[in-house]
Amino acid sequence: MLQRTLKNRISCTGVGLHTGVSVSLTLHPAPADTGIVFLRSDVANGIARVQARWDRVCASTLCTTIGNEFGTSVMTIEHLMAAFAGCGIDNAFVEVNGPEVPAMDGSAHPLVLLMECAGTVAQESPRRVLRVLHPVEVVDGDRMAALRPAHEFRIDFEIDFDHLPASTHGVHQRRSFRGGERSFRAEISRARTFGFAHEVDAMRANGFARGGSLDNAVVVDGDKILNQGGLRYDDEFVRHKILDCIGDLYLAGTPMVAHVVGLRSGHAVTHRLLRALFADKSAWRYEAVVSDILRETTPLAPVVAVSA
């Protein structure tokens, strides 16, 4: 199975969820073995490049922010990274003219559509995956995230919130995700970010959610969903947590072959998990994917793999 990039350049505009700043986003094809690279077009060329990698994460409060050694950063990259993962895109340049990726509708779906419109092409280099060889776990109070050996990419996620409406299965939601491009599009990509009405003022006072609205987030007020049309799925909240997790894990630089477990975890715990994984070289290895027979159903896992 070969690496993939975009066939054509494509652009969109939107508002940053947290900054409220209007920003243009352009996705460009990139050579094999480039990975995902962000380019800030509003700063000097010499300091504009930020590689989308786990060791470039510089903040993880309410979103994922990556930065370089010059202080250039890009925030709220997780939905775009999830779209790259879900569409099987290994290499791309992401040009943004501001500090944050546009929120679009609060999900990865518009970004998936953008990539579909651009098209994808196979490249000459083989695709690699990162296989987890033994369990790695991070615990932070009542939150936990773990990576376990598996033969595919799989996520089991549970959340508990005091304020979820009873109509959405109450305060507890649990979901498993096992699949590839088609499953990601149908089950995960349309799940939107969410927040609670009573927390909005405090978030904005702390510099977050300044671009948030009912157009780009699900807002819960007591036992009500304020968005016209309600939820896209009864368990949209946990599905969105899975979306975030997929995007954050793609900062490993390659797809993973692992069983991912999340319990009330978020960006910060996931990034601690990646750091713990890469700190233990015996816990993982890279493998080259040598078959794409199941690309349409399980592109995030190899069918047959050999040591790279």
C-alpha positions, -999 to 999 in steps of 0.1 A, spaced: 0 0 0 14 34 -10 13 67 7 -12 92 -5 -15 130 -9 -40 154 -23 -44 156 -61 -51 193 -62 -49 224 -41 -81 234 -24 -91 263 -1 -119 274 23 -125 302 48 -140 302 82 -138 315 118 -115 301 145 -136 284 173 -115 299 201 -99 330 186 -129 342 167 -105 353 139 -115 349 103 -89 326 86 -83 311 51 -72 275 49 -55 260 18 -46 223 15 -17 216 -9 -2 183 -22 31 173 -6 59 149 -16 61 114 -1 75 112 34 66 148 42 39 141 67 14 169 75 30 203 77 14 236 87 25 268 71 16 301 86 14 325 56 9 355 79 44 352 94 79 353 80 89 324 58 118 313 80 96 307 110 63 297 93 66 259 92 52 237 120 53 199 116 22 181 128 38 158 153 33 147 189 65 164 200 53 197 186 23 199 209 26 231 230 -9 233 245 -38 210 250 -64 229 269 -98 226 251 -80 220 218 -46 209 204 -20 235 196 13 228 179 43 251 176 79 254 165 111 266 181 104 301 169 71 305 188 49 301 157 19 280 165 -14 268 151 -43 258 173 -74 236 171 -58 213 145 -75 181 158 -105 180 134 -83 186 104 -59 159 116 -89 135 120 -100 142 85 -65 135 72 -65 102 91 -100 93 80 -93 100 44 -60 81 44 -39 111 35 -3 108 46 13 140 32 0 175 28 9 211 33 -17 231 53 -15 268 46 -33 291 71 -32 329 74 -40 330 110 -34 313 144 -62 288 142 -77 263 118 -113 274 109 -140 256 129 -163 250 99 -194 234 114 -176 220 145 -170 186 130 -146 171 105 -172 165 78 -167 198 58 -129 191 58 -135 155 46 -157 170 18 -129 194 10 -104 166 6 -128 146 -15 -131 176 -38 -94 179 -41 -90 142 -48 -61 120 -37 -32 103 -55 -9 74 -46 28 81 -43 59 61 -49 68 54 -12 52 26 8 28 36 36 40 28 72 20 21 103 29 23 139 22 -10 157 17 -10 194 36 -40 209 26 -38 246 2 -18 267 9 18 275 -15 37 299 -19 71 314 -41 79 343 -50 114 355 -75 113 384 -107 97 370 -95 100 334 -76 73 316 -62 66 281 -45 34 270 -29 19 239 -30 -19 236 -17 -44 210 -43 -53 184 -46 -65 148 -65 -33 136 -72 2 146 -100 3 172 -113 28 198 -134 22 228 -144 54 245 -166 63 275 -176 98 288 -195 110 318 -209 146 321 -232 160 347 -251 181 322 -260 158 293 -297 157 285 -315 125 294 -326 122 258 -290 116 248 -286 85 270 -280 106 301 -247 115 317 -229 83 304 -221 75 268 -200 46 255 -191 38 219 -167 16 199 -152 25 166 -137 0 143 -132 8 107 -118 29 80 -127 56 55 -164 47 50 -170 41 87 -152 73 96 -174 93 72 -206 77 83 -201 72 120 -176 98 132 -169 127 108 -202 146 113 -200 146 151 -197 182 163 -178 197 192 -200 206 222 -201 228 252 -224 239 280 -242 272 281 -233 279 318 -196 276 310 -195 299 279 -188 332 298 -159 317 318 -144 301 287 -145 334 268 -130 352 298 -101 328 296 -96 333 258 -116 304 245 -148 299 225 -147 335 212 -157 323 178 -181 297 191 -218 297 180 -246 274 173 -232 272 138 -200 255 149 -208 238 182 -236 219 200 -246 239 230 -263 222 260 -284 243 284 -298 222 312 -318 194 296 -320 211 262 -300 212 230 -301 248 218 -292 240 182 -320 240 157 -325 204 145 -309 189 177 -282 163 175 -269 144 144 -266 112 165 -281 103 199 -246 98 212 -230 127 192 -209 137 223 -189 105 226 -186 102 188 -170 137 188 -146 126 216 -136 97 193 -131 122 164 -108 143 186 -89 112 197 -83 101 161 -70 135 152 -47 137 182 -33 102 176 -25 111 140 2 133 155 21 100 158 30 107 122 15 75 108 -16 55 112 -17 32 142 -24 -5 147 -37 -4 183 -67 -8 205 -73 26 220 -92 30 252 -104 63 265 -123 69 298 -133 106 303 -101 115 286 -94 145 263 -66 163 244 -42 166 274 -44 129 284 -41 117 248 -9 138 243 5 124 275 -3 89 262 16 96 230 46 109 249 45 78 271 44 56 240 74 72 223 94 72 255 93 34 256 109 22 224 100 -14 232 63 -5 231 61 1 193 76 -4 159 71 9 124 58 -15 97 54 -11 60 19 -19 47 22 -43 18 -15 -48 9 -44 -24 3 -71 -51 -3 -92 -37 25 -85 0 20 -121 10 17 -131 -7 49 -100 -7 71 -74 18 58 -61 26 93 -47 -9 97 -25 -31 76 -38 -63 61 -3 -77 59 27 -59 74 64 -65 75 91 -48 96 102 -16 80 
